[in-house]
Amino acid sequence: MRATLRSKPRTVLVGLVAAAAAAVGLAAAPAQAATWSSNDQWATWSNGGYTLYNDIWGSGAGPQTIWANSYSNWGVWANHPNTGGIKSYPNATRYIGKKLSALHSVQSSFNVTVPSSGAYETAYDIWDSNNAYEIMLWMNKTGPVGPLGTSQGNVTVGGSSWTVYKGSNGANAVFSFVRTSNTSSSSVDVLAVMNWLKNTKGWFGDVTLGNVQFGYEITSSSGGMDFRTNSFSVSSS
């Protein structure tokens, strides 16, 4: 859903269907074992109050198969060429729909198995309900990828230490928190991060927290690579 929220231009990928069909054999193991799977560019699946999105939105993308047993156990097989530019953001999303001041807690945890090569990051993509502000939490990154904007220094908040970047993609403000050390398993205090942006930095006001997304922003995965979410959850009160 990231492409929709960011209002990024969507390039129709000529030949995607044929390429995706060729990928089915390579992705057969997870797809056949899963409750749901799809090669469709904009495939979605709802489960347990979450929605999963295949979200192949970038120009020049290759085939990608998403599969899921539940919102907390899902993954993708992707074969995106070794070229610049983000190709996709397969993700699981939960909508919160409350003002920051009305929330007492927003917590999330995850455990993933990701490739040791390619170019991608495992990241949260968090939005206010009006999609004016995008907050990215980069939990790990591999290859030549980097956040938008300029560095604002380092901070420890929400259970991790980060380098913070502030920028814009032309449609909305983007605040990126890049974890100072990669991790494949962690817990995140999402509300603490949002309140730091609101109260400490004053970069926005008492916004309504909208979608909390978690997934893989993939630039390249040439030859075919597996990205697996072993567990994931978001809770709020």
Buried (B, 14 or more C-beta within 10 A) or exposed (E): BBBBBBEBEBEEBEEBEEBBEEBBEBBEEBBEEBEBBBBBBBBBBEBEEBBBBBBBBBBEBBBBBBBBBBBBBBBBBBBBBEBBEBBBBBBBBBBBEBBBEEBEEBBBBBBBEBBEEBBBBBBBBBBBBEBEBBBBBBBBBBBEBEBBBEEBEEBEBBBBEBBBBBBEEEEBBBBBBBBEEEEEEBEBBBBBBBBBBBEEEEBBEEBBBBBBBBBBBBBBBBBBBBBBBBEBBBEBE
